[in-house]
Amino acid sequence: MPTIRLLPASEEKSWRALLDTEEPVHCFKSKEKGKLYLISRRQLEVLERLQLPFEEIPD
């Protein structure tokens, strides 16, 4: 499952898009990266299709 960080400029729209998929979203905080989200591949594809910016965090 991909880990991402939502960018401040589009955080609200991106969050809404993730919730609209009706799949679980796991949120946790990292001291180095801030708020991170563990999402499904499908959710990642939705963000890309909607051209919503995010940062993918490598494993």
C-alpha positions in Angstrom: 0.0 0.0 0.0 1.4 3.4 -1.0 2.2 6.0 1.6 1.7 9.6 0.6 1.8 13.2 2.0 -0.9 15.5 0.8 0.3 19.0 -0.3 -1.2 22.0 1.6 -2.5 23.7 -1.6 -4.9 20.8 -2.4 -5.1 18.9 0.9 -8.9 19.5 1.3 -9.7 18.3 -2.3 -7.4 15.4 -2.1 -8.8 14.3 1.3 -12.3 14.5 -0.1 -11.3 12.4 -3.2 -9.8 9.8 -0.9 -13.0 9.5 1.2 -15.2 9.4 -1.9 -13.5 6.1 -2.9 -15.2 4.5 0.1 -12.0 2.7 0.9 -10.1 2.9 4.2 -7.5 5.7 4.7 -5.0 5.3 7.4 -3.5 8.6 8.8 -0.4 8.8 11.0 2.2 11.4 11.9 5.9 11.3 11.2 8.3 13.6 13.0 10.2 14.1 9.7 7.4 14.2 7.2 4.3 15.4 9.2 0.9 13.9 8.4 1.1 10.8 6.2 -1.6 8.6 4.7 -1.5 4.9 3.9 -3.8 4.4 0.9 -4.7 1.8 -1.7 -3.4 1.6 -5.3 -6.9 2.5 -6.5 -6.9 5.7 -4.3 -3.5 6.6 -5.7 -4.9 6.2 -9.3 -7.8 8.5 -8.4 -5.5 11.2 -7.1 -3.4 10.9 -10.3 -6.5 10.9 -12.6 -7.9 14.1 -10.9 -4.4 15.6 -11.1 -4.3 16.3 -7.4 -0.7 16.9 -6.2 0.8 14.7 -3.5 4.2 13.4 -2.5 4.7 9.6 -2.5 6.9 8.5 0.3 9.3 5.6 -0.5 9.2 2.5 1.7 
